[in-house]
Amino acid sequence: MSEAVKDVLRVISESMQIPTIIVLILLIAVSVVMLGSIVAEYFTDHRKLKTSIPKLIDDLQNKNPVEMELIIRTAQILKRQKAALLYLLERISYPDNTREALARQLIADEEARYRKITKVTDIVARVAPMFGLMGTLIPLGPGLIALGQGDTKTLSDSLLIAFDTTVAGLIAGAVSYVVSGIRKGWYERYMVALETLMEAVLEEQSRERMRTYIRLKEEKEKK
């Protein structure tokens, strides 16, 4: 009975060798694609983020909606940040509570998008070393058997597969870990900047509404 159980486990283990190697190849491909995407993201978005957020907030102070829109459109910030700020700016007629809720929703949408992007590399960073370990251990069984039988060729082939899968898993995991870490640092800065700018826009909108109210009241009193 014990021999039958061992044979079943051996068959299961050996049958997983090819799928494990295929998965490792796919994980390496994903990590290479993610590495290329972060390089492209750096040149298309991150490098263009040159506007100082404190200076931009200073520029938005005591401005009317038209002036704020012009400042935001010409600022060197991310396109998605501009789109969110302009969308919020166009809703100046909404009540204060509604605009604040809308700002929170826009921020939550951006956070969800960034989490979705980094989730891929986070998964690869965790899973790749596991499959690398599987690829290391699976061929060692036949290799040890071959060692006992004096079959050095089978032993060397098994060890070669074990080393190759280990290296593949570590490379995929390391690349994904680095990419994920860099992106999380970028995205954290993006979110802090967006939240700060939205707060500034909300405050200026409230001030503009108050100035409009006072002006209308003064005109009404003059009449």
TAHU-V120060 format. One record per residue. N is the residue number from 1. RES is the residue in three letters. SS is DSSP state (helix for helix, strand for strand, loop for the rest). Layout:
BEGIN
n->[N & N]
res->[RES & RES]
ss->[SS & SS]
END
This chain:
BEGIN
n->[1 & 2 & 3 & 4 & 5 & 6 & 7 & 8 & 9 & 10 & 11 & 12 & 13 & 14 & 15 & 16 & 17 & 18 & 19 & 20 & 21 & 22 & 23 & 24 & 25 & 26 & 27 & 28 & 29 & 30 & 31 & 32 & 33 & 34 & 35 & 36 & 37 & 38 & 39 & 40 & 41 & 42 & 43 & 44 & 45 & 46 & 47 & 48 & 49 & 50 & 51 & 52 & 53 & 54 & 55 & 56 & 57 & 58 & 59 & 60 & 61 & 62 & 63 & 64 & 65 & 66 & 67 & 68 & 69 & 70 & 71 & 72 & 73 & 74 & 75 & 76 & 77 & 78 & 79 & 80 & 81 & 82 & 83 & 84 & 85 & 86 & 87 & 88 & 89 & 90 & 91 & 92 & 93 & 94 & 95 & 96 & 97 & 98 & 99 & 100 & 101 & 102 & 103 & 104 & 105 & 106 & 107 & 108 & 109 & 110 & 111 & 112 & 113 & 114 & 115 & 116 & 117 & 118 & 119 & 120 & 121 & 122 & 123 & 124 & 125 & 126 & 127 & 128 & 129 & 130 & 131 & 132 & 133 & 134 & 135 & 136 & 137 & 138 & 139 & 140 & 141 & 142 & 143 & 144 & 145 & 146 & 147 & 148 & 149 & 150 & 151 & 152 & 153 & 154 & 155 & 156 & 157 & 158 & 159 & 160 & 161 & 162 & 163 & 164 & 165 & 166 & 167 & 168 & 169 & 170 & 171 & 172 & 173 & 174 & 175 & 176 & 177 & 178 & 179 & 180 & 181 & 182 & 183 & 184 & 185 & 186 & 187 & 188 & 189 & 190 & 191 & 192 & 193 & 194 & 195 & 196 & 197 & 198 & 199 & 200 & 201 & 202 & 203 & 204 & 205 & 206 & 207 & 208 & 209 & 210 & 211 & 212 & 213 & 214 & 215 & 216 & 217 & 218 & 219 & 220 & 221 & 222 & 223]
res->[MET & SER & GLU & ALA & VAL & LYS & ASP & VAL & LEU & ARG & VAL & ILE & SER & GLU & SER & MET & GLN & ILE & PRO & THR & ILE & ILE & VAL & LEU & ILE & LEU & LEU & ILE & ALA & VAL & SER & VAL & VAL & MET & LEU & GLY & SER & ILE & VAL & ALA & GLU & TYR & PHE & THR & ASP & HIS & ARG & LYS & LEU & LYS & THR & SER & ILE & PRO & LYS & LEU & ILE & ASP & ASP & LEU & GLN & ASN & LYS & ASN & PRO & VAL & GLU & MET & GLU & LEU & ILE & ILE & ARG & THR & ALA & GLN & ILE & LEU & LYS & ARG & GLN & LYS & ALA & ALA & LEU & LEU & TYR & LEU & LEU & GLU & ARG & ILE & SER & TYR & PRO & ASP & ASN & THR & ARG & GLU & ALA & LEU & ALA & ARG & GLN & LEU & ILE & ALA & ASP & GLU & GLU & ALA & ARG & TYR & ARG & LYS & ILE & THR & LYS & VAL & THR & ASP & ILE & VAL & ALA & ARG & VAL & ALA & PRO & MET & PHE & GLY & LEU & MET & GLY & THR & LEU & ILE & PRO & LEU & GLY & PRO & GLY & LEU & ILE & ALA & LEU & GLY & GLN & GLY & ASP & THR & LYS & THR & LEU & SER & ASP & SER & LEU & LEU & ILE & ALA & PHE & ASP & THR & THR & VAL & ALA & GLY & LEU & ILE & ALA & GLY & ALA & VAL & SER & TYR & VAL & VAL & SER & GLY & ILE & ARG & LYS & GLY & TRP & TYR & GLU & ARG & TYR & MET & VAL & ALA & LEU & GLU & THR & LEU & MET & GLU & ALA & VAL & LEU & GLU & GLU & GLN & SER & ARG & GLU & ARG & MET & ARG & THR & TYR & ILE & ARG & LEU & LYS & GLU & GLU & LYS & GLU & LYS & LYS]
ss->[loop & helix & helix & helix & helix & helix & helix & helix & helix & helix & helix & helix & helix & helix & helix & helix & helix & helix & helix & helix & helix & helix & helix & helix & helix & helix & helix & helix & helix & helix & helix & helix & helix & helix & helix & helix & helix & helix & helix & helix & helix & helix & helix & helix & loop & helix & helix & helix & loop & loop & loop & loop & helix & helix & helix & helix & helix & helix & helix & helix & loop & loop & loop & loop & helix & helix & helix & helix & helix & helix & helix & helix & helix & helix & loop & loop & loop & loop & helix & helix & helix & helix & helix & helix & helix & helix & helix & helix & helix & loop & loop & loop & loop & loop & loop & helix & helix & helix & helix & helix & helix & helix & helix & helix & helix & helix & helix & helix & helix & helix & helix & helix & helix & helix & helix & helix & helix & helix & helix & helix & helix & helix & helix & helix & helix & helix & helix & helix & helix & helix & helix & helix & helix & helix & helix & helix & helix & helix & helix & helix & helix & helix & helix & helix & helix & helix & helix & helix & helix & loop & loop & helix & helix & helix & helix & helix & helix & helix & helix & helix & helix & helix & helix & helix & helix & helix & helix & helix & helix & helix & helix & helix & helix & helix & helix & helix & helix & helix & helix & helix & helix & helix & helix & helix & helix & helix & helix & helix & helix & helix & helix & helix & helix & helix & helix & helix & helix & helix & helix & helix & helix & helix & helix & helix & helix & helix & helix & helix & helix & helix & helix & helix & helix & helix & helix & helix & helix & helix & helix & helix & helix & helix & loop]
END
